Amino acid sequence: MINLDELVTYINDMLEVDRFADYCPNGLQVEGRVEVKKLVSGVTACQALLDAASERQADAILVHHGYFWRGEDPRVIGMKRLRLATLLETGMSLLAYHLPLDAHPIYGNNAQLGERLDFVTEGQFGGDPAIGLYGHLAEPMAAAQLTSHIERVLQRPALHIDGGTSLIHSVAWCTGAAQGYIEQALALGVDAFISGEISERTTHVAREAGIHYFAAGHHATERYGVQALGQHLAAQFGLEHEFVEVPNPV
């Protein structure tokens, strides 16, 4: 068990949240019980996750995608009202970490994805501070082999835009909606770039520049950072922790 404020301070310091100009507030978004014993983690603070956390009698919920995004309707109505009511009525706190969780070198989404895909990390790129990673494959692969590897690890289909016939040695990756970093990946000279989502223009950039591009799913690529962070917090403070998967095909 740990005091909520102490838990938030620990995570904020570890993820260096003050370094990031983000699209949402990072850290404690909805305040609940003073003490935290049971922690539930998930990718997005959707109603299904809130309900699952309530059933498990969680004291706090840790997510990558929280609330209060820049430009959203500030009114507490409809879906937002129901979500906030669930948190307030149950006394559960909501902790959300967006870009800081993408960037962390150990518990971050990109670090965890690279580890699961057996990539050898050489450095960071994309954004300021940088959140993406680049490096090389443990063994070179043909594009079809890498597609199968990604699909096997993430347990979902991956969309591949062909960048040529040569084997893939080097790769850059950035989870979620990071398809816009493809030009920065090109500047690194890598053979392939992986993100979660794809945009219409990404197809043309990949084809014309001759870089293999893989869209592996926003949700699928961002499942691992919050799990790793939750497991670390459980070990550090003796908490009960459970990751709840809410399936998402995107």
DRENDO-1510 file (C-alpha; in Angstrom, 1 decimal, always signed):
<recs>
REC; n; res; u; v; w
REC; 1; MET; +0.0; +0.0; +0.0 .
REC; 2; ILE; +1.2; +3.5; -0.8 .
REC; 3; ASN; -0.2; +7.0; -0.4 .
REC; 4; LEU; -1.7; +8.3; -3.7 .
REC; 5; ASP; +0.4; +11.5; -3.7 .
REC; 6; GLU; +3.6; +9.5; -3.1 .
REC; 7; LEU; +2.7; +7.1; -6.0 .
REC; 8; VAL; +2.0; +10.0; -8.4 .
REC; 9; THR; +5.2; +11.8; -7.4 .
REC; 10; TYR; +7.2; +8.7; -8.0 .
REC; 11; ILE; +5.8; +8.0; -11.4 .
REC; 12; ASN; +6.0; +11.7; -12.5 .
REC; 13; ASP; +9.7; +11.9; -11.5 .
REC; 14; MET; +10.6; +8.6; -13.1 .
REC; 15; LEU; +8.8; +9.4; -16.4 .
REC; 16; GLU; +10.1; +13.0; -16.3 .
REC; 17; VAL; +6.7; +14.4; -17.2 .
REC; 18; ASP; +7.8; +18.0; -17.1 .
REC; 19; ARG; +10.0; +17.5; -20.1 .
REC; 20; PHE; +7.0; +17.0; -22.4 .
REC; 21; ALA; +4.6; +19.5; -24.0 .
REC; 22; ASP; +1.8; +17.0; -24.4 .
REC; 23; TYR; -1.8; +16.9; -25.8 .
REC; 24; CYS; -3.2; +16.1; -22.3 .
REC; 25; PRO; -2.3; +16.4; -18.7 .
REC; 26; ASN; +0.1; +13.7; -17.5 .
REC; 27; GLY; -0.2; +12.2; -14.0 .
REC; 28; LEU; -3.2; +12.3; -11.7 .
REC; 29; GLN; -6.3; +13.2; -13.8 .
REC; 30; VAL; -9.0; +12.2; -11.3 .
REC; 31; GLU; -8.4; +12.0; -7.6 .
REC; 32; GLY; -9.8; +9.1; -5.6 .
REC; 33; ARG; -8.9; +7.3; -2.4 .
REC; 34; VAL; -5.9; +8.5; -0.4 .
REC; 35; GLU; -4.3; +5.0; -0.2 .
REC; 36; VAL; -3.6; +2.7; -3.1 .
REC; 37; LYS; -3.4; -1.1; -2.6 .
REC; 38; LYS; -4.9; -2.5; -5.8 .
REC; 39; LEU; -3.9; -1.1; -9.2 .
REC; 40; VAL; -5.5; -1.9; -12.5 .
REC; 41; SER; -3.8; -0.9; -15.8 .
REC; 42; GLY; -5.1; -0.7; -19.3 .
REC; 43; VAL; -4.4; +1.1; -22.6 .
REC; 44; THR; -7.4; +3.5; -22.6 .
REC; 45; ALA; -9.7; +4.7; -19.8 .
REC; 46; CYS; -12.8; +3.6; -21.6 .
REC; 47; GLN; -16.0; +2.7; -19.8 .
REC; 48; ALA; -15.2; -1.0; -20.2 .
REC; 49; LEU; -11.9; -0.6; -18.4 .
REC; 50; LEU; -13.5; +1.5; -15.6 .
REC; 51; ASP; -16.2; -1.2; -15.1 .
REC; 52; ALA; -13.6; -4.0; -15.0 .
REC; 53; ALA; -11.5; -2.0; -12.5 .
REC; 54; SER; -14.5; -1.4; -10.3 .
REC; 55; GLU; -15.4; -5.1; -10.3 .
REC; 56; ARG; -11.8; -5.8; -9.2 .
REC; 57; GLN; -12.2; -3.2; -6.4 .
REC; 58; ALA; -9.2; -1.2; -7.7 .
REC; 59; ASP; -8.0; +1.9; -5.9 .
REC; 60; ALA; -6.4; +3.4; -8.9 .
REC; 61; ILE; -6.3; +2.9; -12.7 .
REC; 62; LEU; -3.2; +3.5; -14.7 .
REC; 63; VAL; -3.6; +4.1; -18.5 .
REC; 64; HIS; -1.8; +5.5; -21.5 .
REC; 65; HIS; -4.8; +7.2; -23.0 .
REC; 66; GLY; -6.7; +9.2; -20.4 .
REC; 67; TYR; -8.9; +12.3; -20.6 .
REC; 68; PHE; -8.9; +16.1; -21.1 .
REC; 69; TRP; -7.3; +16.1; -24.5 .
REC; 70; ARG; -6.4; +19.5; -26.1 .
REC; 71; GLY; -9.3; +20.8; -28.2 .
REC; 72; GLU; -11.9; +18.4; -26.8 .
REC; 73; ASP; -15.4; +19.5; -25.7 .
REC; 74; PRO; -14.9; +20.6; -22.1 .
REC; 75; ARG; -18.5; +20.0; -21.1 .
REC; 76; VAL; -19.1; +17.1; -18.7 .
REC; 77; ILE; -21.9; +15.5; -20.6 .
REC; 78; GLY; -22.8; +12.1; -22.2 .
REC; 79; MET; -19.9; +9.7; -22.3 .
REC; 80; LYS; -17.6; +11.9; -20.3 .
REC; 81; ARG; -20.2; +12.4; -17.6 .
REC; 82; LEU; -20.7; +8.6; -17.3 .
REC; 83; ARG; -17.0; +7.9; -17.1 .
REC; 84; LEU; -16.2; +10.6; -14.5 .
REC; 85; ALA; -19.3; +9.5; -12.5 .
REC; 86; THR; -17.9; +5.9; -12.4 .
REC; 87; LEU; -14.6; +7.1; -11.0 .
REC; 88; LEU; -16.0; +9.5; -8.5 .
REC; 89; GLU; -18.7; +7.1; -7.2 .
REC; 90; THR; -16.3; +4.3; -6.8 .
REC; 91; GLY; -13.4; +6.4; -5.4 .
REC; 92; MET; -11.0; +5.1; -8.0 .
REC; 93; SER; -8.2; +7.4; -9.1 .
REC; 94; LEU; -7.2; +7.8; -12.7 .
REC; 95; LEU; -3.5; +8.2; -13.6 .
REC; 96; ALA; -2.6; +8.7; -17.3 .
REC; 97; TYR; +0.7; +9.0; -19.0 .
REC; 98; HIS; +0.9; +9.7; -22.7 .
REC; 99; LEU; +4.1; +10.9; -24.4 .
REC; 100; PRO; +6.3; +10.3; -21.2 .
REC; 101; LEU; +5.2; +6.6; -21.3 .
REC; 102; ASP; +6.0; +6.4; -25.0 .
REC; 103; ALA; +9.5; +7.7; -24.4 .
REC; 104; HIS; +10.8; +5.9; -21.3 .
REC; 105; PRO; +13.9; +3.8; -22.1 .
REC; 106; ILE; +12.8; +0.8; -19.9 .
REC; 107; TYR; +9.0; +0.9; -19.3 .
REC; 108; GLY; +8.0; +2.9; -22.4 .
REC; 109; ASN; +5.8; +1.6; -25.2 .
REC; 110; ASN; +8.6; +1.8; -27.7 .
REC; 111; ALA; +11.2; +0.2; -25.5 .
REC; 112; GLN; +8.8; -2.6; -24.6 .
REC; 113; LEU; +7.7; -3.1; -28.2 .
REC; 114; GLY; +11.3; -3.3; -29.4 .
REC; 115; GLU; +12.1; -5.9; -26.7 .
REC; 116; ARG; +9.2; -8.1; -27.7 .
REC; 117; LEU; +10.1; -7.9; -31.4 .
REC; 118; ASP; +13.8; -8.7; -30.6 .
REC; 119; PHE; +15.1; -5.5; -32.1 .
REC; 120; VAL; +18.5; -4.2; -31.0 .
REC; 121; THR; +18.1; -0.6; -30.0 .
REC; 122; GLU; +20.7; +1.9; -31.2 .
REC; 123; GLY; +19.2; +5.3; -30.4 .
REC; 124; GLN; +16.1; +7.6; -30.2 .
REC; 125; PHE; +14.4; +9.7; -32.9 .
REC; 126; GLY; +11.1; +11.5; -33.5 .
REC; 127; GLY; +9.8; +14.4; -31.5 .
REC; 128; ASP; +11.4; +16.7; -28.9 .
REC; 129; PRO; +12.0; +15.0; -26.6 .
REC; 130; ALA; +12.4; +12.0; -28.8 .
REC; 131; ILE; +10.0; +9.2; -28.3 .
REC; 132; GLY; +10.7; +6.7; -31.1 .
REC; 133; LEU; +13.6; +4.2; -31.4 .
REC; 134; TYR; +15.8; +2.8; -34.1 .
REC; 135; GLY; +18.2; +0.0; -34.4 .
REC; 136; HIS; +18.5; -3.3; -36.2 .
REC; 137; LEU; +17.0; -6.8; -36.4 .
REC; 138; ALA; +18.8; -9.6; -34.5 .
REC; 139; GLU; +18.8; -11.4; -37.9 .
REC; 140; PRO; +18.0; -9.9; -41.3 .
REC; 141; MET; +14.5; -10.8; -42.6 .
REC; 142; ALA; +12.6; -10.6; -45.8 .
REC; 143; ALA; +9.5; -8.3; -45.6 .
REC; 144; ALA; +7.2; -11.3; -45.5 .
REC; 145; GLN; +9.1; -12.8; -42.6 .
REC; 146; LEU; +9.0; -9.5; -40.6 .
REC; 147; THR; +5.3; -9.2; -41.3 .
REC; 148; SER; +4.7; -12.7; -39.9 .
REC; 149; HIS; +7.0; -12.0; -36.9 .
REC; 150; ILE; +5.1; -8.8; -36.0 .
REC; 151; GLU; +1.7; -10.6; -36.4 .
REC; 152; ARG; +2.8; -13.5; -34.3 .
REC; 153; VAL; +4.1; -11.3; -31.4 .
REC; 154; LEU; +1.2; -8.8; -31.5 .
REC; 155; GLN; -1.5; -11.4; -32.3 .
REC; 156; ARG; -3.1; -9.3; -34.9 .
REC; 157; PRO; -2.8; -8.6; -38.7 .
REC; 158; ALA; -0.1; -6.1; -39.8 .
REC; 159; LEU; -0.4; -3.9; -42.9 .
REC; 160; HIS; +2.8; -3.9; -45.0 .
REC; 161; ILE; +3.6; -1.3; -47.6 .
REC; 162; ASP; +6.3; -2.8; -49.8 .
REC; 163; GLY; +9.6; -0.8; -50.0 .
REC; 164; GLY; +11.6; -3.1; -52.2 .
REC; 165; THR; +13.0; -6.7; -52.5 .
REC; 166; SER; +16.1; -6.5; -50.4 .
REC; 167; LEU; +16.4; -8.0; -46.9 .
REC; 168; ILE; +15.5; -5.8; -43.9 .
REC; 169; HIS; +18.5; -5.2; -41.6 .
REC; 170; SER; +17.7; -1.9; -39.9 .
REC; 171; VAL; +14.4; -0.5; -38.5 .
REC; 172; ALA; +12.8; +2.5; -36.8 .
REC; 173; TRP; +9.7; +2.2; -34.7 .
REC; 174; CYS; +7.2; +4.5; -32.9 .
REC; 175; THR; +4.0; +3.2; -31.5 .
REC; 176; GLY; +0.5; +4.6; -31.9 .
REC; 177; ALA; -0.3; +7.4; -34.3 .
REC; 178; ALA; +3.3; +8.1; -35.3 .
REC; 179; GLN; +3.0; +7.5; -39.0 .
REC; 180; GLY; +4.1; +11.1; -39.5 .
REC; 181; TYR; +7.6; +10.2; -38.4 .
REC; 182; ILE; +8.3; +8.2; -41.5 .
REC; 183; GLU; +10.3; +11.1; -43.0 .
REC; 184; GLN; +12.5; +11.1; -39.9 .
REC; 185; ALA; +12.9; +7.4; -40.3 .
REC; 186; LEU; +14.0; +7.9; -43.9 .
REC; 187; ALA; +16.6; +10.4; -42.7 .
REC; 188; LEU; +18.1; +7.7; -40.5 .
REC; 189; GLY; +18.6; +5.5; -43.6 .
REC; 190; VAL; +16.8; +2.5; -42.1 .
REC; 191; ASP; +15.2; -0.2; -44.2 .
REC; 192; ALA; +11.8; -0.3; -42.5 .
REC; 193; PHE; +9.6; +1.8; -40.3 .
REC; 194; ILE; +6.9; +0.5; -37.9 .
REC; 195; SER; +4.1; +2.5; -36.3 .
REC; 196; GLY; +0.6; +1.8; -35.0 .
REC; 197; GLU; -1.6; +3.7; -37.4 .
REC; 198; ILE; -1.3; +4.6; -41.1 .
REC; 199; SER; -2.5; +7.6; -43.0 .
REC; 200; GLU; -3.3; +7.8; -46.7 .
REC; 201; ARG; -0.1; +9.7; -47.5 .
REC; 202; THR; +2.1; +7.2; -45.7 .
REC; 203; THR; +1.6; +4.7; -48.5 .
REC; 204; HIS; +2.9; +7.0; -51.1 .
REC; 205; VAL; +5.9; +8.1; -49.0 .
REC; 206; ALA; +6.9; +4.5; -48.4 .
REC; 207; ARG; +6.5; +3.4; -52.0 .
REC; 208; GLU; +8.3; +6.4; -53.5 .
REC; 209; ALA; +11.1; +6.5; -51.0 .
REC; 210; GLY; +11.7; +2.8; -51.0 .
REC; 211; ILE; +11.2; +2.1; -47.3 .
REC; 212; HIS; +9.2; -0.8; -45.9 .
REC; 213; TYR; +6.4; +0.4; -43.8 .
REC; 214; PHE; +4.3; -1.6; -41.3 .
REC; 215; ALA; +1.2; -0.5; -39.6 .
REC; 216; ALA; +0.8; -2.8; -36.6 .
REC; 217; GLY; -2.2; -1.3; -34.8 .
REC; 218; HIS; -2.4; +1.7; -32.4 .
REC; 219; HIS; -3.8; -0.4; -29.5 .
REC; 220; ALA; -1.7; -3.4; -30.2 .
REC; 221; THR; +1.6; -1.5; -30.2 .
REC; 222; GLU; +0.7; +0.4; -27.0 .
REC; 223; ARG; -0.3; -2.5; -24.7 .
REC; 224; TYR; +3.1; -3.2; -23.2 .
REC; 225; GLY; +4.4; +0.0; -21.6 .
REC; 226; VAL; +1.5; +0.4; -19.1 .
REC; 227; GLN; +1.8; -3.3; -18.2 .
REC; 228; ALA; +5.6; -3.0; -17.6 .
REC; 229; LEU; +5.1; +0.2; -15.5 .
REC; 230; GLY; +2.3; -1.4; -13.5 .
REC; 231; GLN; +4.4; -4.5; -12.8 .
REC; 232; HIS; +7.3; -2.3; -11.7 .
REC; 233; LEU; +5.0; -0.3; -9.3 .
REC; 234; ALA; +3.6; -3.5; -7.9 .
REC; 235; ALA; +7.1; -4.8; -7.1 .
REC; 236; GLN; +8.4; -1.4; -5.9 .
REC; 237; PHE; +5.5; -0.8; -3.5 .
REC; 238; GLY; +3.9; -4.2; -2.8 .
REC; 239; LEU; +0.8; -3.4; -4.7 .
REC; 240; GLU; -1.7; -5.8; -6.3 .
REC; 241; HIS; -1.6; -5.2; -10.0 .
REC; 242; GLU; -3.7; -6.5; -12.9 .
REC; 243; PHE; -3.6; -5.5; -16.6 .
REC; 244; VAL; -7.0; -5.6; -18.2 .
REC; 245; GLU; -7.1; -6.0; -21.9 .
REC; 246; VAL; -10.1; -4.3; -23.7 .
REC; 247; PRO; -9.8; -5.6; -27.2 .
REC; 248; ASN; -9.5; -3.0; -29.9 .
REC; 249; PRO; -9.1; -3.8; -33.7 .
REC; 250; VAL; -7.5; -0.4; -34.5 .
</recs>
